[in-house]
């Protein structure tokens, strides 16, 4: 199994060492460490072999942390970004995903769950707690505070809404195609149309939009 090189960003040296030990013997190799996001950005910019970055948000997702997350994505569009935090915050989830994160995980999770999530992210899936997505959808917190784009459901076809529902659950194009009984190429066409209609630049931003707006739009059409 091909090794995936990781960068761990966390201010706690013992935590970084623990992650190295925890992941030893798996396909994930902790090749680099950094104590903060600024140092981590320098590592990403100088090492194009890094496959996944796991970074700790030391507070509630400061502008600096979010900007650097976006800069990491710009430095390497193929890199996978996972936010690791102690706090189950729907607002932080929305902000992190909107900045380009591929995963949002809690430090309280088990080692087995962490490895499973890393494998999913490596395969191109989006991983985040379902409970947090529910909090956003139910209106318990407004992700617009995280500068999430929102607009009317007007203009999205029923098939495009179906694709969006799958996107919210982190499904890949292949999985969406299988569920809807269409080809992966057709899924790409629908996604391209959705991005254009919502005026967003990637599927992550579209998924965040859908979490907040899809159910409201469906109810309005009933």
Backbone as numpy.savetxt, mean C-alpha at the origin, in Angstrom:
# Nx Ny Nz CAx CAy CAz Cx Cy Cz
14.38 -20.60 -4.34 13.54 -19.41 -4.34 14.42 -18.15 -4.34
14.14 -17.23 -5.24 14.96 -16.03 -5.38 14.87 -15.15 -4.13
16.02 -14.69 -3.67 16.07 -13.83 -2.49 15.58 -12.43 -2.81
14.84 -11.85 -1.89 14.36 -10.47 -2.00 15.12 -9.63 -0.98
15.83 -8.61 -1.45 16.65 -7.79 -0.57 15.81 -6.69 0.08
15.95 -6.58 1.41 15.13 -5.65 2.19 15.96 -4.52 2.78
15.31 -3.38 2.97 15.84 -2.27 3.75 14.91 -2.08 4.93
15.44 -2.15 6.16 14.65 -1.93 7.36 14.96 -0.53 7.90
13.93 0.30 8.06 14.10 1.65 8.60 13.36 1.74 9.93
14.11 1.88 11.01 13.51 1.98 12.34 14.56 2.58 13.28
14.17 3.48 14.19 15.14 4.11 15.08 15.69 3.16 16.14
15.03 2.03 16.34 15.43 1.09 17.39 16.39 0.03 16.83
17.63 0.08 17.28 18.64 -0.87 16.80 18.27 -2.31 17.11
17.76 -2.55 18.32 17.37 -3.91 18.70 16.25 -4.44 17.81
15.33 -3.55 17.44 14.23 -3.97 16.56 14.78 -4.37 15.20
15.70 -3.57 14.65 16.27 -3.89 13.35 17.03 -5.21 13.40
17.79 -5.42 14.48 18.52 -6.68 14.63 17.55 -7.85 14.77
16.45 -7.61 15.48 15.45 -8.66 15.66 14.81 -9.05 14.33
14.55 -8.05 13.48 13.97 -8.33 12.16 14.94 -9.15 11.32
16.22 -8.85 11.42 17.21 -9.60 10.67 17.20 -11.07 11.09
17.14 -11.31 12.41 17.11 -12.68 12.92 15.81 -13.37 12.53
14.70 -12.64 12.67 13.38 -13.21 12.38 13.28 -13.68 10.94
13.86 -12.91 10.03 13.71 -13.22 8.61 14.82 -14.12 8.06
15.81 -14.45 8.90 16.87 -15.35 8.45 16.27 -16.71 8.12
16.71 -17.28 7.04 16.17 -18.57 6.63 14.96 -18.46 5.73
14.48 -17.23 5.50 13.36 -17.01 4.57 13.92 -16.46 3.26
13.04 -16.18 2.32 13.48 -15.62 1.04 13.82 -14.14 1.15
13.59 -13.56 2.34 13.78 -12.12 2.52 15.08 -11.85 3.27
15.99 -11.17 2.59 17.31 -10.89 3.12 17.41 -9.43 3.53
17.62 -9.16 4.84 17.78 -7.79 5.32 19.18 -7.33 4.93
19.26 -6.67 3.77 20.55 -6.28 3.21 21.02 -4.91 3.70
20.05 -4.07 4.12 20.40 -2.72 4.55 19.54 -2.31 5.75
20.09 -1.40 6.55 19.36 -0.85 7.69 19.53 0.66 7.71
18.55 1.37 8.28 18.65 2.81 8.45 17.87 3.19 9.71
18.30 4.25 10.37 17.65 4.65 11.62 16.50 5.62 11.42
16.44 6.28 10.24 15.32 7.19 9.97 15.06 7.24 8.47
13.95 7.88 8.07 13.54 7.86 6.67 14.49 8.65 5.78
15.11 9.70 6.32 16.06 10.48 5.52 17.26 9.63 5.13
17.80 8.90 6.11 18.90 7.99 5.84 18.45 6.87 4.91
17.22 6.42 5.11 16.69 5.34 4.28 16.56 5.76 2.83
16.15 7.01 2.59 16.03 7.51 1.22 17.38 7.47 0.51
18.44 7.84 1.22 19.78 7.81 0.64 20.18 6.39 0.24
19.80 5.42 1.08 20.10 4.02 0.77 19.36 3.58 -0.48
18.08 3.95 -0.59 17.28 3.58 -1.75 17.84 4.20 -3.02
18.24 5.45 -2.93 18.75 6.16 -4.11 20.09 5.61 -4.59
20.83 4.95 -3.70 22.15 4.45 -4.07 22.20 2.93 -4.25
21.06 2.25 -4.05 21.02 0.79 -4.18 19.76 0.37 -4.93
19.91 0.07 -6.21 18.72 -0.28 -7.01 18.33 -1.74 -6.89
19.06 -2.51 -6.06 18.72 -3.93 -5.91 17.72 -4.18 -4.79
17.36 -3.15 -4.04 16.42 -3.32 -2.93 15.03 -3.61 -3.47
14.41 -4.70 -2.98 13.08 -5.08 -3.43 11.97 -4.56 -2.56
12.20 -4.56 -1.24 11.16 -4.12 -0.29 11.78 -3.24 0.78
11.09 -2.15 1.10 11.48 -1.29 2.21 10.42 -1.41 3.30
10.86 -1.72 4.51 9.96 -1.73 5.67 10.34 -0.54 6.54
9.45 0.41 6.71 9.80 1.61 7.44 8.81 1.90 8.57
9.38 2.35 9.66 8.59 2.72 10.83 8.18 4.17 10.72
6.88 4.45 10.95 6.42 5.83 11.05 6.49 6.20 12.52
7.40 7.11 12.86 7.64 7.43 14.27 6.53 8.25 14.89
5.69 8.88 14.05 4.54 9.62 14.57 3.35 9.35 13.68
2.44 10.31 13.56 1.20 10.04 12.83 1.33 10.30 11.33
2.49 10.04 10.80 2.68 10.23 9.37 2.97 11.67 9.04
4.12 12.17 9.50 4.46 13.57 9.27 4.62 13.85 7.78
4.57 15.13 7.42 4.74 15.49 6.02 6.10 15.03 5.50
7.12 15.12 6.36 8.45 14.68 5.95 8.47 13.20 5.63
7.87 12.39 6.50 7.83 10.95 6.27 7.06 10.62 4.98
5.94 11.29 4.77 5.13 11.03 3.59 5.84 11.49 2.32
6.51 12.63 2.38 7.25 13.12 1.22 8.38 12.16 0.85
9.07 11.65 1.86 10.18 10.72 1.59 9.65 9.40 1.05
8.49 8.98 1.52 7.86 7.78 0.98 7.62 7.96 -0.52
7.11 9.12 -0.89 6.87 9.43 -2.30 8.18 9.50 -3.08
9.22 10.04 -2.47 10.53 10.14 -3.13 11.16 8.77 -3.35
10.93 7.87 -2.40 11.43 6.50 -2.58 10.78 5.84 -3.78
9.47 6.05 -3.91 8.75 5.50 -5.06 9.29 6.09 -6.36
9.59 7.41 -6.35 10.12 8.07 -7.55 11.52 7.56 -7.89
12.31 7.25 -6.86 13.68 6.78 -7.07 13.71 5.38 -7.68
12.71 4.57 -7.33 12.65 3.19 -7.84 11.18 2.79 -7.94
10.62 2.87 -9.13 9.18 2.62 -9.29 8.81 1.17 -9.04
9.79 0.27 -9.05 9.50 -1.15 -8.83 9.61 -1.56 -7.36
10.10 -0.67 -6.52 10.31 -1.01 -5.12 8.96 -1.15 -4.40
8.90 -2.03 -3.41 7.71 -2.21 -2.60 7.92 -1.51 -1.26
6.94 -0.75 -0.82 7.06 0.04 0.41 6.03 -0.41 1.44
6.51 -0.79 2.61 5.62 -1.25 3.69 5.81 -0.36 4.91
4.72 0.19 5.39 4.74 1.00 6.62 4.44 0.09 7.80
5.30 0.14 8.80 5.13 -0.66 10.01 4.89 0.31 11.16
3.82 0.09 11.92 3.47 1.06 12.96 2.87 0.36 14.17
2.89 1.05 15.31 2.25 0.54 16.53 0.78 0.89 16.58
0.37 1.85 15.76 -0.97 2.42 15.88 -1.89 1.96 14.77
-3.09 1.50 15.12 -4.10 1.15 14.13 -4.91 2.40 13.82
-4.44 3.16 12.84 -5.05 4.44 12.50 -5.51 4.43 11.05
-6.81 4.63 10.84 -7.34 4.67 9.48 -6.82 5.90 8.74
-6.64 7.00 9.45 -6.12 8.21 8.82 -4.69 7.99 8.35
-3.87 7.36 9.20 -2.49 7.08 8.82 -2.44 6.11 7.65
-3.35 5.13 7.65 -3.44 4.19 6.53 -3.70 4.94 5.23
-4.69 5.83 5.24 -5.05 6.57 4.04 -3.88 7.43 3.56
-3.23 8.08 4.49 -2.09 8.94 4.14 -0.93 8.11 3.57
-0.66 6.97 4.17 0.44 6.13 3.72 0.17 5.57 2.32
-1.03 5.07 2.09 -1.37 4.51 0.79 -1.36 5.59 -0.28
-1.84 6.77 0.07 -1.86 7.86 -0.90 -0.45 8.31 -1.26
0.50 8.08 -0.35 1.89 8.44 -0.60 2.64 7.35 -1.37
1.98 6.20 -1.59 2.59 5.16 -2.40 2.93 3.87 -1.70
2.48 3.70 -0.43 2.79 2.47 0.30 2.05 1.27 -0.30
2.71 0.12 -0.28 2.10 -1.13 -0.75 1.52 -1.95 0.39
1.92 -1.62 1.61 1.43 -2.36 2.76 1.42 -1.48 3.99
0.55 -1.83 4.93 0.42 -1.11 6.19 0.22 -2.18 7.26
1.27 -2.41 8.07 1.26 -3.52 9.01 1.49 -3.05 10.44
0.95 -3.79 11.38 1.11 -3.47 12.80 2.26 -4.27 13.39
3.04 -3.64 14.27 4.17 -4.31 14.89 3.73 -5.44 15.82
2.47 -5.47 16.17 1.97 -6.51 17.06 1.68 -7.83 16.34
1.82 -7.84 15.01 1.50 -9.06 14.26 2.56 -10.14 14.52
2.19 -11.38 14.26 3.10 -12.50 14.48 4.15 -12.56 13.37
5.24 -13.27 13.64 6.30 -13.39 12.64 5.80 -14.14 11.41
4.95 -15.15 11.63 4.41 -15.91 10.50 3.55 -15.02 9.61
2.74 -14.16 10.23 1.88 -13.25 9.47 2.72 -12.24 8.69
3.80 -11.77 9.31 4.68 -10.82 8.64 5.27 -11.42 7.38
5.80 -12.63 7.48 6.41 -13.27 6.31 5.35 -13.49 5.23
4.15 -13.88 5.63 3.07 -14.09 4.65 2.73 -12.78 3.94
2.70 -11.67 4.69 2.40 -10.37 4.10 3.51 -9.92 3.16
4.75 -10.19 3.54 5.87 -9.84 2.68 5.78 -10.58 1.35
5.38 -11.83 1.40 5.24 -12.61 0.17 4.15 -12.04 -0.72
3.04 -11.63 -0.12 1.95 -11.04 -0.90 2.37 -9.73 -1.54
3.05 -8.89 -0.77 3.51 -7.61 -1.30 4.51 -7.84 -2.44
5.39 -8.81 -2.26 6.38 -9.13 -3.29 5.70 -9.58 -4.58
4.53 -10.19 -4.46 3.77 -10.64 -5.63 2.94 -9.53 -6.26
2.97 -8.35 -5.64 2.24 -7.22 -6.21 0.92 -6.90 -5.55
0.62 -7.57 -4.43 -0.63 -7.32 -3.73 -0.50 -6.13 -2.77
-1.62 -5.49 -2.46 -1.68 -4.46 -1.44 -2.15 -5.11 -0.14
-1.45 -4.85 0.95 -1.77 -5.51 2.22 -2.00 -4.45 3.30
-3.20 -4.46 3.87 -3.49 -3.58 4.98 -4.67 -4.15 5.76
-4.81 -3.79 7.05 -5.87 -4.36 7.88 -7.26 -4.04 7.35
-8.09 -5.06 7.17 -9.45 -4.86 6.68 -10.24 -3.96 7.62
-9.98 -4.06 8.92 -10.71 -3.26 9.90 -10.53 -1.78 9.64
-9.34 -1.36 9.21 -9.09 0.04 8.95 -9.84 0.51 7.71
-9.89 -0.33 6.70 -10.65 0.02 5.51 -12.12 0.21 5.85
-12.62 -0.64 6.75 -14.01 -0.54 7.18 -14.25 0.77 7.93
-13.29 1.20 8.72 -13.42 2.45 9.46 -13.55 3.64 8.51
-12.80 3.61 7.41 -12.89 4.68 6.43 -14.24 4.64 5.73
-14.65 3.43 5.30 -15.90 3.27 4.57 -17.11 3.67 5.41
-17.08 3.34 6.70 -18.21 3.63 7.56 -18.28 5.09 7.98
-17.27 5.86 7.62 -17.29 7.27 7.96 -16.76 7.59 9.33
-16.17 6.60 10.03 -15.62 6.87 11.35 -14.46 7.85 11.28
-13.83 7.91 10.09 -12.75 8.87 9.89 -12.78 9.31 8.44
-12.46 10.56 8.19 -12.53 11.13 6.86 -11.14 11.20 6.23
-10.84 10.33 5.28 -9.52 10.33 4.69 -9.24 11.52 3.80
-10.22 12.40 3.58 -9.96 13.60 2.80 -8.95 14.48 3.52
-8.84 14.30 4.84 -7.83 15.04 5.59 -6.44 14.62 5.17
-6.33 13.46 4.56 -5.05 12.97 4.06 -4.86 13.31 2.59
-5.66 14.24 2.08 -5.57 14.71 0.70 -5.91 13.62 -0.29
-6.84 12.74 0.12 -7.32 11.70 -0.79 -8.29 12.32 -1.78
-8.13 12.04 -3.05 -9.02 12.58 -4.05 -10.40 11.93 -3.93
-11.44 12.75 -4.07 -12.80 12.22 -4.04 -13.64 12.95 -5.08
-14.59 12.24 -5.65 -15.47 12.85 -6.64 -16.72 12.00 -6.75
-17.61 12.34 -7.65 -18.86 11.63 -7.81 -18.65 10.30 -8.50
-19.58 9.36 -8.28 -19.53 8.08 -8.98 -19.95 8.24 -10.43
-20.51 9.39 -10.78 -21.00 9.62 -12.14 -19.88 9.39 -13.16
-20.16 8.61 -14.17 -19.17 8.37 -15.21 -18.54 6.99 -15.15
-18.62 6.31 -13.99 -18.07 4.95 -13.88 -19.14 3.94 -14.27
-18.78 3.04 -15.16 -19.71 1.99 -15.56 -19.82 0.95 -14.46
-20.81 0.08 -14.58 -20.98 -0.98 -13.59 -19.77 -1.90 -13.57
-19.22 -2.22 -14.73 -18.04 -3.07 -14.78 -16.85 -2.39 -14.13
-16.70 -1.08 -14.34 -15.61 -0.34 -13.72 -15.76 -0.32 -12.20
-16.99 -0.24 -11.71 -17.22 -0.30 -10.26 -16.87 -1.68 -9.72
-17.17 -2.74 -10.50 -16.80 -4.09 -10.08 -15.28 -4.23 -9.97
-14.58 -3.68 -10.95 -13.11 -3.72 -10.92 -12.60 -2.96 -9.70
-13.24 -1.83 -9.40 -12.82 -1.03 -8.25 -13.04 -1.78 -6.94
-14.15 -2.51 -6.84 -14.42 -3.29 -5.62 -13.32 -4.32 -5.40
-12.86 -4.93 -6.47 -11.77 -5.90 -6.38 -10.47 -5.21 -5.99
-10.27 -4.01 -6.53 -9.05 -3.25 -6.26 -8.94 -2.91 -4.78
-10.07 -2.58 -4.16 -10.09 -2.24 -2.74 -9.56 -3.39 -1.89
-9.80 -4.61 -2.33 -9.37 -5.80 -1.58 -7.96 -6.24 -1.98
-7.24 -5.40 -2.73 -5.85 -5.66 -3.05 -5.62 -6.73 -4.09
-6.63 -7.03 -4.91 -6.49 -8.09 -5.90 -5.63 -7.64 -7.08
-4.83 -8.54 -7.61 -4.02 -8.26 -8.78 -4.90 -8.30 -10.03
-4.37 -7.82 -11.17 -5.13 -7.84 -12.41 -5.57 -9.26 -12.77
-4.68 -10.22 -12.55 -4.99 -11.62 -12.87 -6.14 -12.13 -12.00
-6.11 -11.78 -10.71 -7.17 -12.23 -9.80 -8.50 -11.56 -10.15
-8.45 -10.26 -10.51 -9.66 -9.54 -10.90 -10.26 -10.18 -12.15
-9.39 -10.49 -13.11 -9.86 -11.11 -14.35 -10.55 -12.44 -14.08
-9.96 -13.24 -13.20 -10.54 -14.55 -12.87 -11.89 -14.38 -12.19
-11.99 -13.44 -11.25 -13.24 -13.25 -10.52 -14.37 -12.74 -11.42
-14.03 -11.84 -12.35 -15.06 -11.23 -13.19 -15.28 -11.96 -14.50
-14.45 -12.98 -14.77 -14.62 -13.75 -15.99 -14.22 -12.99 -17.25
-13.19 -12.14 -17.12 -12.70 -11.38 -18.26 -11.18 -11.59 -18.36
-10.57 -11.05 -19.39 -9.13 -11.22 -19.55 -8.37 -10.15 -18.76
-7.09 -10.44 -18.46 -6.26 -9.47 -17.75 -6.09 -8.20 -18.58
-6.05 -8.36 -19.92 -5.93 -7.20 -20.80 -7.15 -6.29 -20.68
-8.34 -6.90 -20.54 -9.56 -6.12 -20.37 -9.55 -5.38 -19.04
-9.02 -6.04 -18.00 -8.91 -5.39 -16.70 -8.04 -4.14 -16.82
-6.94 -4.24 -17.54 -6.05 -3.10 -17.73 -6.76 -1.95 -18.42
-7.60 -2.28 -19.40 -8.37 -1.25 -20.11 -9.32 -0.54 -19.15
-10.01 -1.32 -18.32 -10.95 -0.73 -17.35 -10.20 0.14 -16.34
-9.06 -0.35 -15.86 -8.29 0.41 -14.87 -7.80 1.73 -15.46
-7.36 1.69 -16.70 -6.90 2.91 -17.37 -8.03 3.93 -17.46
-9.23 3.44 -17.77 -10.40 4.33 -17.86 -10.74 4.90 -16.49
-10.65 4.06 -15.45 -10.96 4.51 -14.09 -9.98 5.61 -13.65
-8.70 5.39 -13.89 -7.69 6.38 -13.50 -7.95 7.71 -14.18
-8.34 7.64 -15.45 -8.62 8.87 -16.19 -9.86 9.58 -15.64
-10.92 8.82 -15.38 -12.17 9.42 -14.90 -12.03 10.01 -13.50
-11.23 9.35 -12.65 -11.05 9.83 -11.28 -9.93 10.87 -11.18
-9.19 11.03 -12.26 -8.07 11.97 -12.28 -7.04 11.62 -11.22
-6.69 10.33 -11.15 -5.64 9.86 -10.25 -4.56 9.20 -11.09
-3.36 9.05 -10.51 -2.22 8.59 -11.30 -1.89 7.12 -11.17
-2.45 6.43 -10.15 -2.12 5.01 -9.99 -3.24 4.26 -9.30
-3.13 2.93 -9.28 -4.19 2.08 -8.73 -4.31 2.24 -7.22
-3.22 2.60 -6.54 -3.30 2.80 -5.10 -4.21 3.98 -4.76
-4.03 5.10 -5.47 -4.88 6.26 -5.25 -6.33 5.95 -5.60
-6.53 5.14 -6.65 -7.88 4.75 -7.04 -8.53 3.89 -5.95
-7.75 2.99 -5.35 -8.28 2.13 -4.29 -8.68 2.94 -3.06
-7.86 3.94 -2.72 -8.19 4.79 -1.58 -9.48 5.56 -1.85
-9.59 6.09 -3.07 -10.83 6.78 -3.46 -12.04 5.85 -3.31
-11.87 4.61 -3.76 -12.98 3.66 -3.75 -13.42 3.32 -2.33
-12.45 3.17 -1.41 -12.79 2.84 -0.02 -13.74 3.87 0.56
-13.53 5.14 0.25 -14.36 6.21 0.80 -15.65 6.41 0.03
-15.63 6.23 -1.31 -16.74 6.68 -2.14 -17.59 5.60 -2.78
-17.06 4.38 -2.91 -17.77 3.37 -3.69 -19.13 3.04 -3.12
-19.19 2.75 -1.81 -20.48 2.37 -1.21 -21.46 3.53 -1.24
-20.95 4.76 -1.02 -21.84 5.91 -1.06 -22.43 6.08 -2.45
-21.59 5.88 -3.48 -22.07 6.00 -4.84 -23.07 4.92 -5.19
-22.83 3.70 -4.72 -23.77 2.60 -4.97 -25.11 2.88 -4.33
-25.09 3.41 -3.07 -26.36 3.71 -2.39 -27.12 4.82 -3.12
-26.40 5.77 -3.65 -27.05 6.90 -4.34 -27.74 6.45 -5.61
-27.24 5.37 -6.22 -27.85 4.88 -7.45 -29.01 3.93 -7.20
-29.18 3.51 -5.96 -30.26 2.55 -5.67 -31.61 3.25 -5.56
